[in-house]
Amino acid sequence: MALNFGALGVGDKLGLGLGVSSMLTGIIGAGSKANTERYLARSKALNFEHQRDMAQLNKRMLESQAQHIGRAYNKQIAIRTMKAGQAISRSKASFAARGIQMGVGSTANVFASAELMKEIDRLTMNTNKVRAMNTKRGQAVNMGIRGDMYGMSADNLFTTASSISPIMDMSSTFLTGASSIVSGLPSEFWKK
């Protein structure tokens, strides 16, 4: 089959030229659009990776804070226990200096109460320590989960970016444009 360009009038030739230039412009535009979409997806993925890295950094910071809270409470417990022990020792020395018999009657009750209060304070502070540390560790776990979610989003966007093909978009635009041009040609153009 041969093509008969002589069968085309001036308007047909002009339409053919405009159709071809429009198709070429569309091909270039489709390629540029696909590249832009791919770069946007990669940019978003990199942003999610950054957020994941920051979340992991914050998770480590929160765990460090939990350990610091534990050390601070341990120091407070030691100081409070030592002060209570010193107060009990001063009382015993004072009673002994005045000739009061230890461990009998009201003196036994005084020292038992003092020991009980010292132990209650220690247990209360230890409970507060565990609660404060667990709160920080819970925040660290939440931050780790958030980081994992950001990582998954980044992976999904990188996959999306790699699936965007400028060649496929350009081919589709070419086929659509070519079919439009061919369907617009007069039947005399196709010589038998």
Rosetta constraint file for C-alpha pairs under 8 A:
AtomPair CA 1 CA 190 HARMONIC 7.31 0.50
AtomPair CA 1 CA 191 HARMONIC 6.20 0.50
AtomPair CA 1 CA 192 HARMONIC 5.46 0.50
AtomPair CA 2 CA 190 HARMONIC 6.69 0.50
AtomPair CA 2 CA 191 HARMONIC 5.32 0.50
AtomPair CA 2 CA 192 HARMONIC 6.62 0.50
AtomPair CA 3 CA 189 HARMONIC 5.88 0.50
AtomPair CA 3 CA 190 HARMONIC 5.30 0.50
AtomPair CA 3 CA 191 HARMONIC 5.56 0.50
AtomPair CA 4 CA 8 HARMONIC 7.62 0.50
AtomPair CA 4 CA 188 HARMONIC 7.23 0.50
AtomPair CA 4 CA 189 HARMONIC 4.82 0.50
AtomPair CA 4 CA 190 HARMONIC 6.22 0.50
AtomPair CA 4 CA 191 HARMONIC 5.88 0.50
AtomPair CA 5 CA 189 HARMONIC 6.26 0.50
AtomPair CA 6 CA 189 HARMONIC 7.87 0.50
AtomPair CA 7 CA 188 HARMONIC 5.86 0.50
AtomPair CA 7 CA 189 HARMONIC 5.57 0.50
AtomPair CA 8 CA 12 HARMONIC 5.46 0.50
AtomPair CA 8 CA 13 HARMONIC 6.05 0.50
AtomPair CA 8 CA 186 HARMONIC 7.52 0.50
AtomPair CA 8 CA 188 HARMONIC 7.82 0.50
AtomPair CA 8 CA 189 HARMONIC 6.58 0.50
AtomPair CA 9 CA 13 HARMONIC 6.14 0.50
AtomPair CA 10 CA 14 HARMONIC 6.05 0.50
AtomPair CA 11 CA 15 HARMONIC 5.97 0.50
AtomPair CA 12 CA 16 HARMONIC 5.97 0.50
AtomPair CA 12 CA 185 HARMONIC 7.29 0.50
AtomPair CA 13 CA 17 HARMONIC 6.14 0.50
AtomPair CA 14 CA 18 HARMONIC 6.12 0.50
AtomPair CA 15 CA 19 HARMONIC 5.88 0.50
AtomPair CA 16 CA 20 HARMONIC 6.15 0.50
AtomPair CA 16 CA 181 HARMONIC 6.68 0.50
AtomPair CA 16 CA 185 HARMONIC 7.82 0.50
AtomPair CA 17 CA 21 HARMONIC 6.18 0.50
AtomPair CA 18 CA 22 HARMONIC 5.87 0.50
AtomPair CA 19 CA 23 HARMONIC 6.01 0.50
AtomPair CA 19 CA 177 HARMONIC 7.49 0.50
AtomPair CA 19 CA 181 HARMONIC 6.00 0.50
AtomPair CA 20 CA 24 HARMONIC 6.18 0.50
AtomPair CA 20 CA 177 HARMONIC 7.73 0.50
AtomPair CA 20 CA 178 HARMONIC 7.83 0.50
AtomPair CA 20 CA 181 HARMONIC 7.39 0.50
AtomPair CA 21 CA 25 HARMONIC 6.10 0.50
AtomPair CA 22 CA 26 HARMONIC 6.06 0.50
AtomPair CA 22 CA 177 HARMONIC 7.93 0.50
AtomPair CA 23 CA 27 HARMONIC 6.13 0.50
AtomPair CA 23 CA 173 HARMONIC 7.22 0.50
AtomPair CA 23 CA 174 HARMONIC 6.38 0.50
AtomPair CA 23 CA 177 HARMONIC 5.13 0.50
AtomPair CA 23 CA 178 HARMONIC 7.31 0.50
AtomPair CA 24 CA 28 HARMONIC 6.26 0.50
AtomPair CA 24 CA 174 HARMONIC 7.61 0.50
AtomPair CA 25 CA 29 HARMONIC 6.04 0.50
AtomPair CA 26 CA 30 HARMONIC 5.93 0.50
AtomPair CA 26 CA 170 HARMONIC 7.89 0.50
AtomPair CA 26 CA 173 HARMONIC 6.40 0.50
AtomPair CA 26 CA 174 HARMONIC 7.82 0.50
AtomPair CA 27 CA 31 HARMONIC 6.22 0.50
AtomPair CA 27 CA 169 HARMONIC 7.76 0.50
AtomPair CA 27 CA 170 HARMONIC 4.80 0.50
AtomPair CA 27 CA 171 HARMONIC 7.53 0.50
AtomPair CA 27 CA 173 HARMONIC 5.60 0.50
AtomPair CA 27 CA 174 HARMONIC 6.15 0.50
AtomPair CA 28 CA 32 HARMONIC 6.16 0.50
AtomPair CA 28 CA 170 HARMONIC 7.14 0.50
AtomPair CA 29 CA 33 HARMONIC 5.98 0.50
AtomPair CA 30 CA 34 HARMONIC 6.13 0.50
AtomPair CA 30 CA 166 HARMONIC 6.96 0.50
AtomPair CA 30 CA 169 HARMONIC 5.66 0.50
AtomPair CA 30 CA 170 HARMONIC 5.45 0.50
AtomPair CA 30 CA 173 HARMONIC 6.96 0.50
AtomPair CA 31 CA 35 HARMONIC 6.17 0.50
AtomPair CA 31 CA 166 HARMONIC 4.57 0.50
AtomPair CA 31 CA 167 HARMONIC 6.79 0.50
AtomPair CA 31 CA 169 HARMONIC 6.34 0.50
AtomPair CA 31 CA 170 HARMONIC 5.53 0.50
AtomPair CA 32 CA 36 HARMONIC 6.07 0.50
AtomPair CA 32 CA 166 HARMONIC 7.38 0.50
AtomPair CA 33 CA 37 HARMONIC 6.17 0.50
AtomPair CA 33 CA 166 HARMONIC 7.84 0.50
AtomPair CA 34 CA 38 HARMONIC 6.11 0.50
AtomPair CA 34 CA 164 HARMONIC 6.42 0.50
AtomPair CA 34 CA 165 HARMONIC 6.51 0.50
AtomPair CA 34 CA 166 HARMONIC 4.97 0.50
AtomPair CA 34 CA 169 HARMONIC 6.95 0.50
AtomPair CA 35 CA 39 HARMONIC 6.12 0.50
AtomPair CA 35 CA 164 HARMONIC 7.82 0.50
AtomPair CA 35 CA 165 HARMONIC 7.81 0.50
AtomPair CA 35 CA 166 HARMONIC 6.18 0.50
AtomPair CA 36 CA 40 HARMONIC 6.05 0.50
AtomPair CA 37 CA 41 HARMONIC 6.13 0.50
AtomPair CA 37 CA 161 HARMONIC 7.51 0.50
AtomPair CA 37 CA 164 HARMONIC 7.53 0.50
AtomPair CA 38 CA 42 HARMONIC 6.24 0.50
AtomPair CA 38 CA 160 HARMONIC 7.78 0.50
AtomPair CA 38 CA 161 HARMONIC 4.62 0.50
AtomPair CA 38 CA 162 HARMONIC 7.23 0.50
AtomPair CA 38 CA 164 HARMONIC 5.95 0.50
AtomPair CA 39 CA 43 HARMONIC 5.99 0.50
AtomPair CA 39 CA 161 HARMONIC 7.21 0.50
AtomPair CA 40 CA 44 HARMONIC 6.17 0.50
AtomPair CA 41 CA 45 HARMONIC 6.12 0.50
AtomPair CA 41 CA 157 HARMONIC 5.61 0.50
AtomPair CA 41 CA 158 HARMONIC 6.82 0.50
AtomPair CA 41 CA 160 HARMONIC 6.96 0.50
AtomPair CA 41 CA 161 HARMONIC 5.35 0.50
AtomPair CA 42 CA 46 HARMONIC 6.11 0.50
AtomPair CA 42 CA 157 HARMONIC 6.55 0.50
AtomPair CA 42 CA 158 HARMONIC 5.82 0.50
AtomPair CA 42 CA 161 HARMONIC 5.97 0.50
AtomPair CA 43 CA 47 HARMONIC 6.23 0.50
AtomPair CA 44 CA 48 HARMONIC 6.25 0.50
AtomPair CA 44 CA 154 HARMONIC 7.35 0.50
AtomPair CA 44 CA 157 HARMONIC 7.09 0.50
AtomPair CA 45 CA 49 HARMONIC 6.19 0.50
AtomPair CA 45 CA 153 HARMONIC 6.99 0.50
AtomPair CA 45 CA 154 HARMONIC 4.13 0.50
AtomPair CA 45 CA 155 HARMONIC 7.00 0.50
AtomPair CA 45 CA 156 HARMONIC 7.85 0.50
AtomPair CA 45 CA 157 HARMONIC 5.24 0.50
AtomPair CA 45 CA 158 HARMONIC 5.99 0.50
AtomPair CA 46 CA 50 HARMONIC 6.21 0.50
AtomPair CA 46 CA 154 HARMONIC 6.68 0.50
AtomPair CA 47 CA 51 HARMONIC 6.29 0.50
AtomPair CA 47 CA 154 HARMONIC 7.78 0.50
AtomPair CA 48 CA 52 HARMONIC 6.05 0.50
AtomPair CA 48 CA 150 HARMONIC 5.20 0.50
AtomPair CA 48 CA 151 HARMONIC 6.53 0.50
AtomPair CA 48 CA 153 HARMONIC 6.59 0.50
AtomPair CA 48 CA 154 HARMONIC 5.18 0.50
AtomPair CA 49 CA 53 HARMONIC 6.18 0.50
AtomPair CA 49 CA 150 HARMONIC 6.52 0.50
AtomPair CA 49 CA 151 HARMONIC 5.87 0.50
AtomPair CA 49 CA 154 HARMONIC 5.78 0.50
AtomPair CA 50 CA 54 HARMONIC 6.19 0.50
AtomPair CA 51 CA 55 HARMONIC 6.06 0.50
AtomPair CA 51 CA 147 HARMONIC 7.00 0.50
AtomPair CA 51 CA 150 HARMONIC 6.46 0.50
AtomPair CA 52 CA 56 HARMONIC 6.24 0.50
AtomPair CA 52 CA 146 HARMONIC 7.39 0.50
AtomPair CA 52 CA 147 HARMONIC 4.20 0.50
AtomPair CA 52 CA 148 HARMONIC 6.73 0.50
AtomPair CA 52 CA 149 HARMONIC 7.74 0.50
AtomPair CA 52 CA 150 HARMONIC 5.07 0.50
AtomPair CA 52 CA 151 HARMONIC 5.66 0.50
AtomPair CA 53 CA 57 HARMONIC 6.21 0.50
AtomPair CA 53 CA 147 HARMONIC 7.00 0.50
AtomPair CA 54 CA 58 HARMONIC 6.11 0.50
AtomPair CA 54 CA 147 HARMONIC 7.74 0.50
AtomPair CA 55 CA 59 HARMONIC 6.04 0.50
AtomPair CA 55 CA 143 HARMONIC 5.60 0.50
AtomPair CA 55 CA 144 HARMONIC 6.44 0.50
AtomPair CA 55 CA 146 HARMONIC 6.72 0.50
AtomPair CA 55 CA 147 HARMONIC 4.94 0.50
AtomPair CA 56 CA 60 HARMONIC 6.35 0.50
AtomPair CA 56 CA 143 HARMONIC 6.98 0.50
AtomPair CA 56 CA 144 HARMONIC 5.97 0.50
AtomPair CA 56 CA 147 HARMONIC 5.98 0.50
AtomPair CA 57 CA 61 HARMONIC 6.24 0.50
AtomPair CA 58 CA 62 HARMONIC 6.09 0.50
AtomPair CA 58 CA 140 HARMONIC 7.38 0.50
AtomPair CA 58 CA 143 HARMONIC 6.89 0.50
AtomPair CA 59 CA 63 HARMONIC 6.31 0.50
AtomPair CA 59 CA 139 HARMONIC 7.66 0.50
AtomPair CA 59 CA 140 HARMONIC 4.47 0.50
AtomPair CA 59 CA 141 HARMONIC 7.05 0.50
AtomPair CA 59 CA 143 HARMONIC 5.42 0.50
AtomPair CA 59 CA 144 HARMONIC 5.87 0.50
AtomPair CA 60 CA 64 HARMONIC 6.18 0.50
AtomPair CA 60 CA 140 HARMONIC 7.19 0.50
AtomPair CA 61 CA 65 HARMONIC 6.21 0.50
AtomPair CA 62 CA 66 HARMONIC 6.21 0.50
AtomPair CA 62 CA 136 HARMONIC 5.88 0.50
AtomPair CA 62 CA 137 HARMONIC 6.70 0.50
AtomPair CA 62 CA 139 HARMONIC 6.97 0.50
AtomPair CA 62 CA 140 HARMONIC 5.35 0.50
AtomPair CA 63 CA 67 HARMONIC 6.38 0.50
AtomPair CA 63 CA 136 HARMONIC 6.74 0.50
AtomPair CA 63 CA 137 HARMONIC 5.85 0.50
AtomPair CA 63 CA 140 HARMONIC 6.16 0.50
AtomPair CA 64 CA 68 HARMONIC 6.21 0.50
AtomPair CA 65 CA 69 HARMONIC 6.09 0.50
AtomPair CA 65 CA 136 HARMONIC 7.03 0.50
AtomPair CA 66 CA 70 HARMONIC 6.32 0.50
AtomPair CA 66 CA 132 HARMONIC 7.44 0.50
AtomPair CA 66 CA 133 HARMONIC 4.68 0.50
AtomPair CA 66 CA 134 HARMONIC 7.46 0.50
AtomPair CA 66 CA 136 HARMONIC 5.37 0.50
AtomPair CA 66 CA 137 HARMONIC 6.32 0.50
AtomPair CA 67 CA 71 HARMONIC 6.33 0.50
AtomPair CA 67 CA 133 HARMONIC 7.14 0.50
AtomPair CA 68 CA 72 HARMONIC 6.12 0.50
AtomPair CA 69 CA 73 HARMONIC 6.12 0.50
AtomPair CA 69 CA 129 HARMONIC 7.07 0.50
AtomPair CA 69 CA 132 HARMONIC 7.18 0.50
AtomPair CA 69 CA 133 HARMONIC 6.34 0.50
AtomPair CA 70 CA 74 HARMONIC 6.10 0.50
AtomPair CA 70 CA 129 HARMONIC 6.04 0.50
AtomPair CA 70 CA 130 HARMONIC 7.59 0.50
AtomPair CA 70 CA 133 HARMONIC 6.47 0.50
AtomPair CA 71 CA 75 HARMONIC 6.23 0.50
AtomPair CA 72 CA 76 HARMONIC 6.32 0.50
AtomPair CA 73 CA 77 HARMONIC 6.02 0.50
AtomPair CA 73 CA 125 HARMONIC 7.12 0.50
AtomPair CA 73 CA 126 HARMONIC 7.35 0.50
AtomPair CA 73 CA 129 HARMONIC 5.78 0.50
AtomPair CA 74 CA 78 HARMONIC 6.16 0.50
AtomPair CA 74 CA 126 HARMONIC 7.83 0.50
AtomPair CA 75 CA 79 HARMONIC 6.20 0.50
AtomPair CA 76 CA 80 HARMONIC 6.04 0.50
AtomPair CA 77 CA 81 HARMONIC 5.96 0.50
AtomPair CA 77 CA 122 HARMONIC 5.98 0.50
AtomPair CA 77 CA 125 HARMONIC 6.52 0.50
AtomPair CA 77 CA 126 HARMONIC 7.47 0.50
AtomPair CA 78 CA 82 HARMONIC 6.03 0.50
AtomPair CA 79 CA 83 HARMONIC 6.14 0.50
AtomPair CA 80 CA 84 HARMONIC 6.16 0.50
AtomPair CA 80 CA 122 HARMONIC 7.69 0.50
AtomPair CA 81 CA 85 HARMONIC 6.07 0.50
AtomPair CA 81 CA 118 HARMONIC 6.43 0.50
AtomPair CA 81 CA 122 HARMONIC 6.87 0.50
AtomPair CA 82 CA 86 HARMONIC 6.05 0.50
AtomPair CA 83 CA 87 HARMONIC 6.16 0.50
AtomPair CA 84 CA 88 HARMONIC 6.25 0.50
AtomPair CA 84 CA 114 HARMONIC 7.79 0.50
AtomPair CA 84 CA 118 HARMONIC 6.03 0.50
AtomPair CA 85 CA 89 HARMONIC 6.14 0.50
AtomPair CA 85 CA 118 HARMONIC 7.90 0.50
AtomPair CA 86 CA 90 HARMONIC 6.09 0.50
AtomPair CA 87 CA 91 HARMONIC 6.21 0.50
AtomPair CA 88 CA 92 HARMONIC 6.21 0.50
AtomPair CA 88 CA 111 HARMONIC 6.97 0.50
AtomPair CA 88 CA 114 HARMONIC 6.88 0.50
AtomPair CA 88 CA 115 HARMONIC 7.95 0.50
AtomPair CA 89 CA 93 HARMONIC 6.13 0.50
AtomPair CA 90 CA 94 HARMONIC 6.01 0.50
AtomPair CA 91 CA 95 HARMONIC 6.07 0.50
AtomPair CA 92 CA 96 HARMONIC 6.00 0.50
AtomPair CA 92 CA 102 HARMONIC 7.59 0.50
AtomPair CA 93 CA 97 HARMONIC 5.98 0.50
AtomPair CA 94 CA 98 HARMONIC 6.39 0.50
AtomPair CA 95 CA 99 HARMONIC 6.33 0.50
AtomPair CA 95 CA 100 HARMONIC 5.20 0.50
AtomPair CA 95 CA 101 HARMONIC 7.57 0.50
AtomPair CA 95 CA 102 HARMONIC 7.58 0.50
AtomPair CA 96 CA 100 HARMONIC 5.54 0.50
AtomPair CA 96 CA 101 HARMONIC 6.97 0.50
AtomPair CA 96 CA 102 HARMONIC 7.34 0.50
AtomPair CA 101 CA 107 HARMONIC 7.66 0.50
AtomPair CA 102 CA 107 HARMONIC 6.01 0.50
AtomPair CA 102 CA 108 HARMONIC 6.71 0.50
AtomPair CA 103 CA 107 HARMONIC 5.81 0.50
AtomPair CA 103 CA 108 HARMONIC 4.22 0.50
AtomPair CA 103 CA 111 HARMONIC 7.96 0.50
AtomPair CA 104 CA 108 HARMONIC 5.12 0.50
AtomPair CA 105 CA 109 HARMONIC 6.72 0.50
AtomPair CA 106 CA 110 HARMONIC 6.15 0.50
AtomPair CA 107 CA 111 HARMONIC 6.27 0.50
AtomPair CA 108 CA 112 HARMONIC 6.02 0.50
AtomPair CA 109 CA 113 HARMONIC 5.96 0.50
AtomPair CA 110 CA 114 HARMONIC 6.19 0.50
AtomPair CA 111 CA 115 HARMONIC 6.11 0.50
AtomPair CA 112 CA 116 HARMONIC 6.06 0.50
AtomPair CA 113 CA 117 HARMONIC 6.09 0.50
AtomPair CA 114 CA 118 HARMONIC 6.16 0.50
AtomPair CA 115 CA 119 HARMONIC 6.24 0.50
AtomPair CA 116 CA 120 HARMONIC 6.14 0.50
AtomPair CA 117 CA 121 HARMONIC 6.09 0.50
AtomPair CA 118 CA 122 HARMONIC 6.24 0.50
AtomPair CA 119 CA 123 HARMONIC 6.12 0.50
AtomPair CA 120 CA 124 HARMONIC 6.03 0.50
AtomPair CA 121 CA 125 HARMONIC 6.12 0.50
AtomPair CA 122 CA 126 HARMONIC 6.12 0.50
AtomPair CA 123 CA 127 HARMONIC 6.10 0.50
AtomPair CA 124 CA 128 HARMONIC 6.22 0.50
AtomPair CA 125 CA 129 HARMONIC 6.09 0.50
AtomPair CA 126 CA 130 HARMONIC 6.24 0.50
AtomPair CA 127 CA 131 HARMONIC 6.17 0.50
AtomPair CA 128 CA 132 HARMONIC 6.09 0.50
AtomPair CA 129 CA 133 HARMONIC 6.08 0.50
AtomPair CA 130 CA 134 HARMONIC 6.00 0.50
AtomPair CA 131 CA 135 HARMONIC 6.19 0.50
AtomPair CA 132 CA 136 HARMONIC 6.49 0.50
AtomPair CA 133 CA 137 HARMONIC 6.14 0.50
AtomPair CA 134 CA 138 HARMONIC 5.88 0.50
AtomPair CA 135 CA 139 HARMONIC 6.33 0.50
AtomPair CA 136 CA 140 HARMONIC 6.23 0.50
AtomPair CA 137 CA 141 HARMONIC 6.21 0.50
AtomPair CA 138 CA 142 HARMONIC 6.28 0.50
AtomPair CA 139 CA 143 HARMONIC 6.14 0.50
AtomPair CA 140 CA 144 HARMONIC 6.14 0.50
AtomPair CA 141 CA 145 HARMONIC 6.24 0.50
AtomPair CA 142 CA 146 HARMONIC 6.18 0.50
AtomPair CA 143 CA 147 HARMONIC 6.15 0.50
AtomPair CA 144 CA 148 HARMONIC 6.24 0.50
AtomPair CA 145 CA 149 HARMONIC 6.26 0.50
AtomPair CA 146 CA 150 HARMONIC 6.28 0.50
AtomPair CA 147 CA 151 HARMONIC 6.18 0.50
AtomPair CA 148 CA 152 HARMONIC 6.25 0.50
AtomPair CA 149 CA 153 HARMONIC 6.23 0.50
AtomPair CA 150 CA 154 HARMONIC 6.16 0.50
AtomPair CA 151 CA 155 HARMONIC 6.22 0.50
AtomPair CA 152 CA 156 HARMONIC 6.16 0.50
AtomPair CA 153 CA 157 HARMONIC 6.18 0.50
AtomPair CA 154 CA 158 HARMONIC 6.15 0.50
AtomPair CA 155 CA 159 HARMONIC 6.22 0.50
AtomPair CA 156 CA 160 HARMONIC 6.18 0.50
AtomPair CA 157 CA 161 HARMONIC 6.02 0.50
AtomPair CA 158 CA 162 HARMONIC 6.19 0.50
AtomPair CA 159 CA 163 HARMONIC 6.32 0.50
AtomPair CA 160 CA 164 HARMONIC 6.60 0.50
AtomPair CA 165 CA 169 HARMONIC 6.55 0.50
AtomPair CA 166 CA 170 HARMONIC 5.98 0.50
AtomPair CA 167 CA 171 HARMONIC 5.96 0.50
AtomPair CA 168 CA 172 HARMONIC 6.13 0.50
AtomPair CA 169 CA 173 HARMONIC 6.21 0.50
AtomPair CA 170 CA 174 HARMONIC 6.08 0.50
AtomPair CA 171 CA 175 HARMONIC 6.15 0.50
AtomPair CA 172 CA 176 HARMONIC 6.16 0.50
AtomPair CA 173 CA 177 HARMONIC 5.97 0.50
AtomPair CA 174 CA 178 HARMONIC 5.88 0.50
AtomPair CA 175 CA 179 HARMONIC 6.01 0.50
AtomPair CA 176 CA 180 HARMONIC 6.23 0.50
AtomPair CA 177 CA 181 HARMONIC 6.19 0.50
AtomPair CA 178 CA 182 HARMONIC 6.04 0.50
AtomPair CA 179 CA 183 HARMONIC 5.99 0.50
AtomPair CA 180 CA 184 HARMONIC 6.29 0.50
AtomPair CA 181 CA 185 HARMONIC 6.67 0.50
AtomPair CA 185 CA 189 HARMONIC 6.66 0.50
AtomPair CA 186 CA 190 HARMONIC 7.83 0.50
